[in-house]
Amino acid sequence: AGSVDHDGLGFHEGHELGGAPIDIPVDFDDLEDPLDDDGFAPSHVASSGMEDVPFRDESHWKSTSPSYKGIEDLRRISTEPDDGERMLAFALGSIPRAGSESLVRMLNSNVMQMILLCEVTVGPTRHHTSLRDTLTSGAAACATIVRINLEPGVHHMDMEAEIVDEKRVIIRPVPGAPGDVILSSTSGRPLLRVAFPAARVYVENITFLCNSSVMAANDLKQRCVWVTEGCLRLRACKISSDSGIGVCVLRTGMVRCEGCDLSDCGFVGVASAQGGRAEVVEGCTVLRNRHFGVLATDVGSSTLIMDSELSDSGTYGVGVGEGAKVHAIGSR
């Protein structure tokens, strides 16, 4: 926050952050995206002052904070890793209960599974060799839930994988396979984008790296993961953008980071703008980012930090723009 050193935030439980404008050593015009014009609006960011709310009274804070309303249901509406199994179990159980003229009786379990769940393994020797191509395949387009298992190793990507329609997507390593899964950008473009209001995406145990010599330091166009619409849930992921933003959420997008490492970014670990909402919770570490650990830039943008650690940021641990809200509970 604006009044502390770079070793930590220095705030207590149950505080909202906001305050007087300060200058940031970066040109905010650079935030405009060359393809989609998804830029941040403000020209400055506020340092953190403390607006007291009842100490250790989390329930009261949630019920009275206008910014928290709308964030608190993020986990409830996001995709769970076992959604596929639960949906199949419900659907298959409905067959014997269906009426004699119901079309459900015409579907056997294999057909039902094809309609509801598309499960694909992605790797260099597989039919599907890239995450981007898998998401645009015909099989993925026909299914309600798409579950993608990535083989261990480095998956090089020159364009982002995009979720731009109404589906639930689960991205994870191949269950039980040894080794890490790393998505690495070869061009400086993002690795993952969620851009549809009804999209629900769950990503677990994946490393996202945007380390490209194409981009200059503080190039805010380099966004490792970003959401403009829909809901993205990241769990136990590592995300780093060496010259830009780790996770960027805009407009009506929502992001929840659980136990993630959001470190070593050239500008900021997690940024919310233009009404975007983010949660950094359940033991996240946000370390060694060049300017900010967490940044909420403008009116309607908000971030919840809970049970997480922010430290060693080059400018401030938390940046709060005019009209934005950052809530901090049980963090340091």
Summary of the structure (lengths in Angstrom):
residues: 332
radius of gyration: 20.6
end to end distance: 10.6
largest distance: 70.5
contacts: 1198
relative contact order: 0.15
helix: 15%
strand: 39%
